[in-house]
Amino acid sequence: MAPFFLSPVLFVTLPVLVWLIDGAAAAGPSRRGLFLRAASAGWWFGFGYFLLGLFWIGEAFLVEADKFAWLMPFAVLLLPAGLALFTALAAGAARLAWVPGMGRALVLAVTLGIAEWLRGHVLTGFPWSVLGYALTWPLPLMQSASVFGIYGLTLLCVAIFAGPFVILADVGQGAPSRRVLRAGLLAVVPLVTLYTLGTWRLAENNAPMLEGVRVRIVQASVPQRDKWRPELQRQIFEDQLSLSRRDPAGRVDNLAGVTHLIWPEAAMPFLPLEQPEALAAIGELLPDGTQLLSGALRLKHRPAPEPDLVREGYNSLMVFGDKGNLEQIYDKIHLVPFGEYLPMQGLLESIGLEQLTRWRGGFSIGATPRPLLKIPGLPPALGLICYEAVFPAAIVQGGQRPGLLINVTNDGWFGDTTGPWQHFHQTRVRAVEEGLPIIRSANNGVSAIVDGTGRVVAMLTLNARGNLDSGVPSSIAAPVYAKLGDCTFVGLLLIFLGVVFMLYNRRTD
């Protein structure tokens, strides 16, 4: 995973998982014993994988350590333990359909692929650290996501990385020289093919910049522990305004030539629609024709005579005109469990628990399907707030294809860890899957503009403070995955099952 991309380690670790599942035969001939022994091996494998991959979640519980630090060990251990159940299910199911030789690596690819898809959908889903991301670096390899999507790449990943050592170690499955040849072909041919096709796709898709568009992304890098302190609200807002007036070199230019100003998720640490002074300051900041796109919180008031018994709040992306007027709004539809709401909210709040954002009652879900934003000067755009950008095949939800994705986020919760880099990388893969450029504004990084092939056009790195000015690439032709979604995963899954079936019949003849 990002930022290290040491995917060759899977040439060792995935064969070990195959051999651990092999060892389930020691539990005896009963199918129940085989399943439980293999599932146990799969659970420990998954627990270690997710523990190392998601340790950064613990940083969020240290932001207000006096209130949440005691929960950190539970979050850091229980989340990987829960996610490992999917790996356990995959390993147990694979053992029940085990076939000798290379076939068992394909069986594991099928069950792990299905388990990863389920992990991305069950209980609102959490498709983070999907195995398929091992085939999304370097950039030419990332292009394969435009056809297979991240779940299809998981099938290929397990077969490519688990197969070679499994073939080499299978004494009795042909002469050693033949095993070496087969293992080498499996390790090299698919990767070279994917890389070559990716290089061709990159050469064929150099999208021009949108005419007359110049955006400025502001990255104030506000420490998360300071962001919501009431005495600092005005200072943070004025700092945001001051940074916006300066070019990337620090010179005051009052947004000359900038058509769209972009602020990150919850950039204003208050409810801006409830603060006329703040709206007036935005209007004063923006030159004629310039618009501000900013993440912000809002409170929905019930019409009279209904009382405001519950604070119905939304995490939103707002578009402000050059007079400080609100022109459009997108309310987040995929909320973060325990961050923006609590499962069984009323019950858990009644015993004193609260989510990390500490919004009483939790945030509310916006309207679905995700609406298009019609922003002057830009193609039809979709807003993505925070980790909404990590859900494949769930980006475009309406009938009309957008021309641009706008992702505002605040990864300041996770400090200087691998989490923000993983988030950024997964966002780039969404650009490749959809063939759409992305404008990404993050409070503390990584902020960037990415084209529809995942190329980084401009970037502010993690924890940098300042801004960047850039043009915005146009979209490219919709790739296969944008048209078919996870149907490509299902098609590849059926091919794998067909190969496994043929191998099984060959062994039984």
N, C-alpha and C positions, 0 to 999 in steps of 0.2 A: 504493500500500500504506500501511498504518498506519505512523506516526501522521499522515501528511500528507494522504492521500486525494486526490491531485491527478490523479484519473482522467481529466479532460478532456484531458490531454496525449496520450491515446491517439487522439484525433481527428486528431492530426498524425503520431504515430509509426507507427501501424498502416497508414495509407495509404502511408507511405514504404516499408514492407516490401512492400506490394503492388506498388509501382512498381519496387522492386529486383528482385522476381521477374519482373515484365514484362521487365526488362532482360536476363534470362537468354537471351532469343532471340538476343542477340549472339554466343552460343556456337555458333551454327549450328543446322541443322535436326535433328541427331541427338538422339534421346531421352536418351541418356546425357549428352550435353553440356548439354542443357536441365536435367536433374536436378542435375548437379554444380554448375552455375553458380547455380541457385536455392538449392541446399542451402548453398552457400558464403555467400550473402547471409543466409540464415536463421541460419546458425551465428553469424556476427558480430552479428546482431541479438540472438540469444539470449544470447550471451556478455556483451554490454553490459548487457542486462536483468538477468541473474542476478548479474553482478559488483556492480552498484549495489544490488541488492535483498538480497544475502547477504553483504556485506562484513563484517557484524558477527560472523560466525563466527570471524574472525581474533582477536577478543578472547579467546576461550577458550584460545588458544595462548600468551597472555601471562600467564595466571594463574600458571603455573609457568614463567616465561620461561627460566630456566636449562636446563630440560629440553626444552621444546616450541617455543620461539620460532623455531627454525630451520625448523620445519615450517609456520609461518604462511603464507609466500608460496605454498607448494604448495597448501595448503587453500583459500586465498582465490582462487587462479587455477584450480586443477584442478577444483574442484567446479563452478564456472560453466561451465568448458570442457566438462565431461562432460554437464551438464544441457542445454547448448546443442545437443548432438547431437539431442535430441528436436525442438528448433525447426528444426534443419537438415533432419531427415527430413520434417517437416511442410511446409516450404517446397519441398523437392524434389518431394514427392508432389503438392503442389498444382499445381506448374508442369506436370506431366504431364497433369493433368485441367483445365487452364486453359480458361476460356471468356471471351468478351469481355464488357465492361460490368460491371454490378454482380455478375454471376454469379461472377466470379473472387474477389470478397470473400467470397462464401458458400462457395466451394471452400476458401479459406484457413481460414475458420471451421471447416469440417468437419475438415480435416487437423490444425489446431492443437488442436481439441477432442479428437481421438483421441490426439494426441501428449501432451497434458496428462494424459489418463487413464492412458496407459502410464507416464508419469513418476511417477504416484502409485502404481504397482503393481510395476514391474520392479525386480528386485534389492532387495526389501523396500519400495521406494517412497520418494519424497520429495516429497509434494504441497505444497510451500511456494511461495508467490508464484504460485499459479495465477492466470491472467489473469482468471478469473471474479470474483475478489475486487474488481475494479474496480466491480462492480455491487452491492456489499454495504455501501455508505455513501452517504447517511445511513441511519438506522435503517429508514425505510419501504422503501427499496430492498432492504435486507437480507432482508426478508420473502420475496422471490422465491426465496431458497434453500430455503424450505420446500416448494417445488414442483419446482424444476429441479435443486437441488443445485449444488455449485460447478462441476462439469464441464458441466452444462447451461448455467449462466450464462456459461461460457467461449464457447460457441457464440454466444449472444446478444451477448456483449461484442464479439467480433471483427466480427460483422455490423454492430452499431450504430455502433462507432467507426471501422471501416475504410471503411464504405460511403459516407458523405456526400461526402468529398473525392474519392473515386474517381469518384463520379457527376459531380461538378462538373468534374473535369478531363478527362472523356471527351468530347473534341470529336467531333462526328459522331454522338453518341448522343442526338439530339433537340435542339430549340431550347433556347437558354440559359435562358429563363424556366422551361421544363418541368424542366430539370435542377436548377435552384435549388429548385423546389417539391418534387421528389422527394427531393433531399438533405435539405431541411429536415424533411420528413415522417419520413424515416428516422432523423434525429437526435433528433427531439422526441417523436414519437408513442409509440415503445416505452418510453422513459424515463418519460414522463408516465403511461402506463398502469401500468407496474410500480410507480411511486411511489404512484399513487392506490389500487391494490389493496393495497399494503403498508400504507397509512394505514388502510384499512378493516380489515385483519387486526389491526392494533394496537388499534383501538377495540373489536374484538370479543373480544379475548383479554386480559382483566385477571384473571389467576389469583389467587385468594385465598392468603394465607399459610397454611402448615401449622399446625395448632393445637398449642400446647404445645411448639413448637420454637424455641429461640434458640441460635444458634451464635456462637462467638467464634473468629475467624481471627487467628492470631498471625503477624506479619511482623517477624522479628528483624533482617532485612537484614544478615546476616553476610557480610563480604567473602569472596569465594570463595577468595582466596589464604590466608585464615586458617582456613578451615573445617576442614581436615583436619590441622592442626598438633597433634600429640599433647599438647603442653603447654597448649593452649587448649581441649581437649575439655570438661573440667569447667566452665570458665567459660562456654562457649557453652550447655551444657545448663542450667546454673543461670540464665542470662539468659533462656532460653526459659521456664523455670518462673516466673521473676519477672514477665515480661511477661504470662503467662497469668493471674496473680493480680490483674491490674489491669484496670480498665475502660478504654474508649477515651480517657477524660479523664485517665488516670493514677492514679486513686484505687484503693486496695486494696479489692477486694470479694470476693476468694477465690472467684470464679466463681459468685457468688450469682445464681440464675436462669438460668444457662447450662446447656443440656442437652447440647451437643456442642462440644468444643474441637477446633480444626483446626490442625495444624502442617504445614508444607510438606514437599516431597520431601527425604528424607535429613536431617530436622531434627536428629537426634542424630548427631553425628560419630563414632559408634562402633557396635558391634553391640549394641543394647539387650537383646536376648534372652539375651546372654551376660553381662549385668551385673545381678545381683540388686539392687544398690543403686539402680540407675536405675529399675527396675521398682517398688521400694518408694517412691521419690520421686514417681513418677507416681501411685501409689495414695494417697499423702499429699496430693497436689495436688488430686485430683478429689473433689468432694462426692459424696454418695450419689446414684446414678442418673445422674451425668454420665459421659460417655465421651470418650476422646481418640482422634481419628483422625489418624494421623501417618505421613508417609513415613519409611521406615527401611530399613537394609540388614540382611540376615540371612544366616546361614550354615547350610546344610543338612548335617547330619552323617549319614554313612552308618551304617546299623545294623551292630553287631558281628556277625560278625568282619571285615566289609569295612573295609579301611583308608581313611582320609581322604587318599588320594593327591592328589586335586584338590580345591581349595576351591570347592565348588559354592555360589555366592553369588547372591542375588536382590535386586533393587531392588523394594521392597514398599510397600504401603499396609497399615498395621496398625491394628486397632481394639482399644483397651485398655479394660477395665472399671474401675469405681471402686476396685478393690483392686489395680490395677496388673497385672492378669492379661490375657494375650492372648486375645481372644475370636474374632477373625476376621482373615483375611489375604488380600490379593490380591498376586500376584507379576506384575510387568510382563511383557507378552508381546511388545511391539514395541520392541526395543532399538535404541539409536542406534549406527550403525556408526562406528568409530574413537573413539566416546565411551565406550560401554559394552562393546564387543567389537571385535575385529579380524577382518576376513575372513581366512581361512586363519590362524587364531589361533596355532596351534603353530609354523608356519613363521616368521611375522613376529616372534613372541616370541623364537625361536631366534636371530634376527639382531639382537636388542636393541631392537626396537620395542615400544611399549606404548600402550594406549588412554589417553585423557585421565584416566579415573577411576583408572588404575593398579591395577586389581584383577587380580591374576595369574590368567590363564586366562580372563578375561572373565566377564561375568555370564551366568547361565543364564536360559532362557525359561520363564515360568510356564505353568500349565495353560491350555489352550484348549478350548472357547470361553470368552471372558471371563466369569467367574462373577458372579452377583449377590451382593451383600452384604446380609444381613438384620440391620440395625442398629436396636436398639430406639428407638422414637420417630421413625424416619425411614421413608419408603417404600423399597421395594427399590431398591438403589443399585448403580451400576457405578463402579469405580475406574478412573481414567485417570491415568497417571503421565507427567509431562513431555509430550513431543511426541506421545504417543498421541492427544491431543485434536485433532490436525490431520488425521487420516485420515477422510475422509467415507465413509459407508456401511460403516464397520468398527467403529463404536462399539458398537452392540447386536449381539451375536453369538449369543445363545441365542434360544429360542422365546418367552420371557416379556419383555414390555416393562418396563423399569425406571420408576421415578417420579422419579429423581434421578441426576445425574452428579456425581462428586467428583473434581476434578482437582488433584493436588498436583504442584508443579514447583519447579525451582530454576533461574531464569534469571540467577542471579548470574554464571554463566560469561560472559555477554555484555555486562556493564557497562551504561553509560548510552548505549545505542545504540537503533536502531529494532527490533532483534530481539525484545526482550520485548514491545513494543507489537504487533508483528505476531502473535506467539504468542497474546496475549490476544484480539486481534480474531478470529483464526481459531477460537479456542475459543468465542467468542460465536456465530459462524456455525454451529458444531456444535449449539449449543442451539436455534437456529432450525430447522435441518434435522430435528432429532429432536423438537422441541416439549417439551423437558425443561429444567428449571432446572439450573444448575451452581453448585456451591460450588467456588471456586478459591482455593487457598492457595499463594502463591509466596514463596520465601525473601526476595527483594528486590523483589517486585512483578512484575506487577500482580496483587494479590489482590482478589477480588470475589465477589459473588453476582449471578448473572444469571438472568433468568427465561426461559421457553420461547420468547419472542419476541426475545430478545437485549437486552432492557432491562437496564441496570445498576441493581440495587437498592441496592447498597452497594459501595464500592471503596476500596482503599488504593493510591495511585499508586506509580509506580516509585521505588525507593530510599527510600520512607517507612519509618519505624520505628515500630512500635506494633501496635495491633490494632483490629479492628472487631467490633461486636456487631450482629446482625441476625436477623430472621426469615428463613424460607426459603419461596419461592413454591412452590405446587403445580404439577404438570405440567398441560399443556393437551392437548386432543385430538391424537392422532397426525396430523401433516400428511401430505401426499401423499408427500413424499420419505421420511419415516420408514416408510411402508408399502411403497413400491415401490423405494426405493434408486436405483441408477443405471439402472434401467429407464426412468426419465424422461429421462435423458440419451440413451439409445438411441432412444427415441421421437422426441425433438427432432432427433436426428441424422438419422433417416430422413426427417423432414419437410424438413430442409435439402437432403438429397440429392435428394428429389423435386422441389424447386424448381429446383435446379441442372439436373436432367435436362430439365425443361420449358424452361428458358432455352436450354439447348443445342439442343434440337429446334427451338425458334423461330428460332435463328440459322442452322440448317442447312436449314430449309425454303425 
